[in-house]
Amino acid sequence: MDASLEKIADPTLAEMGKNLKEAMKMLEDSQRRTEEENGKKLLSGDIPGPLQGSGQDMVSILQLVQNLMHGDEDEQPQSTRIQNIGEQGHISLLGHSLGAYISTLDKEKLRKLTTRILSDTTLWLCRIFRYENGCAYFHEEEREGLAKICRLAIHSRYEDFVVDGFNVLYNRKPVLYLSAAARPGLGQYLCNQLGLPFPCLCRVPCNTVFGSQHQMDVAFLEKLIKDDIERGKLPLLLVANAGTAAVGHTDKIGRLKELCEQYGIWLHVEGVNLATLALGYVSSSVLAATKCDSMTLTPGPWLGLPAVPAVTLYKHDDPALTLVSGLTSNKPADKLRALPLWLSLQYLGLDGIVERIKHACQLSQRLQESLKKVNHIKILVEDELSSPVVVFRFFQELPGSDPGLNAIPAPSAAASAVGRERHSCDALNRWLGEQLKQLVPMSGLTVMDLEVEGTCVRFSPLMTAAVLGTRGEDVDQLVACVQSKLPVLTCTLQLREEFKQEVEATAGLLYVDDPNWPGIGVVRYEHANDDKSSLKLDPEGEKIHAGLLKKLNELESDLTFKMGPEYKSMKSCIYIGMASDDIDISELVETIAVTAREIEEDSRLLENMTEVVRKGIQEAQVQLQKANEERLLEEGVLRQIPVVGSVLNWFSPVQASQKGRTFNLTAGSLESTEHTYVYKVQGSGVTPPQTPTGTRTKQRLPGQKPFKRSLRGSDAISETSSVSHIEDLEKMEQSSGGQEASEANSHERHPEAPAPPEAEPPGALQDGAQGLQDDRPVEEPESLR
């Protein structure tokens, strides 16, 4: 390019070419830099923010973790339970970091160290929980150990399973027996992990006549096993409970062990009561679990150790089958799962382990003994021993009902009443459990639904006490809270049936049966345009109920009111809360009905007034036009001529009668003014009947809140003061009546007193009557335009 420019003789063209070359170079360089920057931006845009750049320092990373754990400051905590991580918890957490560091050692040192950790932990656990000559499998998921045991049982009973696989299972289907009281979803989990169809599961029912209703029926289980053998199936494994997931009841493990040995079935035991094997005294039913083929322990929640794996102890002589089943492994990383527990057991020692389990059992016994002294509290415990799990519920029998027949269904009115009582008690127990959880968060209570008993509250300190740090004072506080809530529960339950009857007997109100509402009841007002068959949202009804809710809250009563959608529909209802004292239900229902009716009438009057007035004005114009035509026919045409009419009226006056119209806003109709001018009194016209008002509120005593029954010891005013106050009111009425009578006698004794002036029609009515006789049309008021 430069050579070609030198050949150009004209210096101007040469200079122009040189400048063009520099300009093009500058443009090309700028475009190249832009493309490189865009490429860098595109590359950095694909990388998440925390990974961009040269990395972040440790303080920023830990701050991010803290924000993710605790959330923003504006957010409220989701749960009041905070795990008590003590020094033993720090030891457990250290085990995870130490395990990652140990994994960097050379293979020989790592093999020796992991073998030592695994063998020590297995030996300690077998000695503590009385399971001699056992092996241990450590796993993060609590159900994983049982799935591995099922694989071991399959390999043990089906010798050709490794070669033939599913064909062996197809020819003779295995059967897994689970109790009806087993934890939910356990059977489905096992089938998914083992690749077995759901018909391989057999649900064993619990006792129905003798024994606990949460224990496995041994006689029925034996019948099921015989039936499966006759059908060509292979009974493989039985899962028994040493403390059911719901109420902590223990199966008859000794009898089940004999049955399993008879038919060659693998017996696996799990449950929270296995923790008591570490104590000096153990019940015979739990002690029988030491003879089973395998058991699953959860020392983490028992001892308050975070991030500690669960342990499955088992007995088997063939190491090859355990290796195939996944219970043993040659990988050092799998053996290092026991490291956190290895460190924690050494830190606690045997005394520390026994002390924590013993403390949890003492808490449950303390609560159980205290609740036995509380009325209307039923405790679900085993007959032969006191379970470390306490399950209780509030109950109150119906008058004249047999508590032993409550569970027997019968197509009678008494059975339906018992069913309503059951649903009411379930809602109240759910409310009680939530209240106790909020008032005593360190108790670790849970609310659960049982098939026979209904909604109950469970206290399981073996699973929560070590984690939450529950103490004996917390149990005492829990009992005190239960006693403080009992008056509210008993009073509310007594008033529910009365409230239902009063609402059903009141016109315009509909009782809504909501089994999930713990208060007195739910009521809905049925307005005139209410479509009872529709389940959709009703705007008019929602407006009426919103006004009703506002009026009820303004009464400042002890009851709580809230508005919400009806159960199984979208219509608005009024929910009435718990009652802490004796409430006058008839006054409450009457107040609701009267107030709702007044709100509906006021709303309807305001909505229809504009249309009613417009139609009334049009009707008045038509009637005035007709009256003018009649007057024209009566007076004649000559009288309508200005000059002639005046002369004719002077010689022969016309006696015109005053005719007018009045518009009744309440009735929405036109009425004649003839009654007003003839009798000199303005008529009331046709009006609808007045809205009934409650009479009970007028008799309320000073200091007495709305809806409170009078003449009761629980009221703010005693009976004596109430009666004396009523007598004072009667005396005041008599004295006021005597004064009126004396004034009337004084008028009779003085006839010279001026008489009252004769009643005259108001000026507005006279002007209105004369104005209506005019030919001009009636105009609408400005407020209605």
Secondary structure, DSSP 8 states (H G I E B T S, - for coil): -HHHHHT---HHHHHHHHHHHHHHHHHHHHHHHHHHHHHHHHHHHTS-GGGSTT---HHHHHHHHHHHHH--SSS--S-S------HHHHHHHHHHHHHHHHTTS-HHHHHHHHHHHHHHHHHHHHHHTT-TT-EEEEESSTTHHHHHHHHHHHHHH-TTHHHHTHHHHHHS-EEEEEETTS-TTHHHHHHHHHT--GGGEEEE-B-SSSS-TTSB-HHHHHHHHHHHHHTT-EEEEEEEEBS-TTT--B--HHHHHHHHHHHT-EEEEE-GGGGGGGSS---HHHHGGGGSSEEEE-HHHHHT-TT--EEEEE--S-HHHHHHHTSS-S-HHHHGGGHHHHHHHHHHHHHHHHHHHHHHHHHHHHHHHHHTTSTTEEEE--SSS--SSEEEEE----TT--GGGTTS--SSHHHHHHHHHHHHHHHHHHHHHHHHHHH-GGG--EEEEETTTEEEEEE-HHHHHHHHT--HHHHHHHHHHHHHHHHHHHHHHHHHHHHHHHHHTSTTEEEE--TT--SSEEEEE--TT--TT--S--HHHHHHHHHHHHHHHHT--SS-EEEEE-TTSS-EEEEE---SS-B-HHHHHHHHHHHHHHHHHHHHHHHHHHHHHHHHHHHHHHHHHHHHHHHHHHH-SGGGSHHHHHHHHHHS--------EEEETTTTEEEESHHHHHHSS-------------STGGG--TT--TTB-SS-TTSSS-HHHHHHHHHHHHHHHHHHHHHHHHHHHHHHH-TTS---------HHHHHHHHHHTSSS-----GGG-
